[in-house]
Amino acid sequence: SHGILAARAEFFESRGCRLLGPSAEAIRLCSDKWETFRFLRLLRLPTIETQPLSRYRLAAFDEMDMNCENGCVLKPRDGAGSQGMHRVDCADAIEAYRTLLDTHRNSDVEYLLQPYIAGMSLSCSALFYSQEECDIFPIGRQYINVEKEFAYEGGELPVEPALAADVQASICRMIRTVCRNVPGLRGYVGFDLILPFQQPNDPLIVEINPRLTTSYLGYRQLTATNLAERMLERDDRLESLFWDCGKTIRFRPEAGL
């Protein structure tokens, strides 16, 4: 939020320190939901239609060409943990946006508008070693409480029931495409995805998280491999990642496993 992670990464980069996670440049791209959307569209990767909102151009609502039959989502341009997200009826979107502007009158919060897409919320993380190599982790499910302004309530690993093979393959292809096209994306990176109920074979990337995510709590219980060691030093002598997908790990953000 507010560029804090990128600023801290840049602070250490400027002093010649080695980061175990993404570079400041990669963090800035992935932390900015509007720039992430534009980047994904440039790569022709499926994502949610997104429009930026300006406090000076409320008429922008009338110019948007998106399917909002199930309502809209207002979300901050940056942020984490689903904070600041609001689901509204399209007819009430302008008034809801004005209310948000009044609430944050003295802040620099910017908002984006997206159509609400009903579906299964998923997550998948990966360890990025270079732009050519990454280890993709098992796909998990996120518990998102839509009735409580998209409150994040944890998740489970791996997702049950298992996704169709072609859906899993699509998600892996998308992550590898991101890996090849974002310089400086290193270490642990998380991906938020959604599998629309109306198009259950077509997963969408929602966000890219250039940092440790809550799912790490589950992943480190799902493998005997020392994940922190792999972040510290990529070495061919390290054992291959093995996941015990015969068990289900559930976790919550406030209480851990």
N, C-alpha and C positions, 0 to 999 in steps of 0.2 A: 504494500500500500504506500501511496505517496512517494514512490521511487526510493524508499529507504534501502531495500536490498541492493539495488543497482548502485546506489551511492556508496554503500559499505564495500561492495566488491571493487568499485573503482578506487576507493581509498587504498586498499591493499595492493591492487594491481600497480598503482602509481609508485609503490614502494618496493616493487620487485618481488612481491610475495606470490607464492603459488596457490591458486584456488583449487579446492577439490570439486567445486561446483562450476556452473556456467560462468562465462565472462560477463562483465558489466554490460557489454553491448548486447549479448544474447538475453540477459535478464530484462533489459529495457524493452526489447521487442516482445518477449513473451508475457511480460507484466502488463503491457498495454493492450487491452482487449480489442480496441479498434485497429491498431496496427497488426495484431495477430490475425484478425479477420481478413484484412487486406492481403497479408502475406499468404494465408491459406488459399485465398481465391487466386492469387498469382500462381500458386503451385497446382491449381485445379483440384484441391483437396476439399471434400465435402464438409461444410460447416453450416452454422445457422446464419441466415440473412441478418445483417446488422446495419444500423444507421446511427450516426452520431447525432446528439441533440445539442443545440446551442441555446443558451438563455436569451439570445437576441433574435432567434429565428424559430419561434413557436410554430410558424407556418410550415416548418419542415414536416410536421405530421401529415399534412395534406399532400406532400410530394412523395411519400414513401410508397414504393411498389412492393408490398410483401403481403403474404397470406396470413392474416391475423384473425381467422375465424374462431380460434380458441382463446383469443385474448392476446395481450402483449406482456412483455417483461421489460421493466426498467432496471438497469443495473449500472453501478459505477464503472467508469472506464478502467479503473484499476481497483484492486482489492483482493481479498482472499476469504475463504470459508463461507462463501455465499452471502457475506455481509452486505447490507444495503440494497438487496434485490427486492423488487416488488412486482407482483402479478396484478395487472389491471385490465379491465375491459377497454377495448380500443376507444369506445365512446367517451370513456373517462380519462384517457391517457393525458390529454392536455392539462386537465385540472390536477391530476396526480403529479404531473411534472412541475407545474407551478407551485404546488405544495412543497415538493422536494427543494425547489429553488429557494423558497421562503425559509425552509428549515436550515439550509446550508448557505444562507445569504452571505456570510462572511468567510466562506471557505472556497477552495478551488476545485470542488468536486465537479466532475463532468459525467454525464450520463449517456448511455446507449439504449437504443430501443431494438427489441427483437420480438419475433412472433413466439408465442408460447407453444412448445412442442411436447405433447404428451408422449412419454416413452420410458424405457428402462435406463436409469442413470448408471453409467459404468465408469470405471477408471482403469488405467493401465500405466505402469511405470517402467522405466528402462534405465540401464546404466550406459551412458554414452562415453566411449573411449576416444573416438575420433569421428570425423565426418564419414568414415567408411565402416565403422564398427560399433555395434551396440548390442547389449543383451536385453531382450524384451521379456518382461516378467509376465506371469499369468494375469489374465483379465479378472478384475473384481467388480463387485456391485457396490454402488453407493446408496446409502439411505438418505434421501432428501425429502424433508417434510414441506411439501408445497403449501400446505395450509398455514404454515408458520413462516411465511416469507422465505421459503427455500432453505430452511435451517438444515445444516449438515449434521447428521446424527450418526456418522460412522459408516461402516461397510462390512463386507465379507469377502473372503478370498478362499478359493476361486469362486466365480459367479456360479450359482446354481439356479436352474438347470444349466448345463454346459451350453455355450453358444454353438450355433451351427459352424461347421468347419470353414465355410466361405466367409462368414462374418468375422471369425477370428483372423483369417488370412487378410481380409480387408483392413482390419485394425493394425496388423503388423506392417502391412505395406505403407499405410499412412505414417506410422511412426518412423519407419526407415526413410521415407521421403523427407520428413522433417529433419532427421539426423543428417542427411546428405546436404541439406540446404541452409542450415543455420550455423554459421561459423561461431565457434566458442561455446557450443552447447555440450557441456561436459558433465560427468558425474551423474547423480540421481536427478531424473526429470519425470514429472508426473503428467498424465494426460487425462482430462475429463472428457467423457464421451456420452452420447445418448443414442439409444436404439429406438427410433420412433415406432410407436404401435402401428401406425398406418403404413410404414415401410420397414418392416422388421429385418430386412436383409441389407439395409443401407445405413450403417453407423455414421454419425456425424461427430467431428471434433468440436468440443465446446470451448475448451481452454487448454493452454499449455502452462504447466507450473514449473518454473526453473529453480526448483528447490526440493528439499525433503517434503513429503506429504504425509498425512496421517496414515495412509496405507502402509507406510514403512513398518508400523507397529505389527501389521499382519505378515508382511513379506518376511521379516526376519524370524518369524515363528514357522514359516512354511518351508524353510530351507535350513540345512545344516551348514551351508556355506557362510563364511564371514563376509557379509555384504560391505561392511565398513572397510575391510581390508582391500576389497576390489576397488573401492572408490579411491583409496590411498595410493594404490600401485597396481596398474594393469600389468600382469606378468603371465606369460604363457605357461609358467610352471604352476599357476593357481589351478585348483580343480575346477572342472566344468560345473556350471550351475545345475543343481538338481532340485526340483520342487516336489514336495510331498503333497500332491493334489488329491490324495485319497482322504484328506481330512479338510474340514472347513474351519477357518479362523474368522471370528467376528470381533470387531473392535469399535470403540466409541471415542470421540475426541476428548471427552472430559474425564474418562475413567480408564483409558487404555484398553487392554484386552479383557 
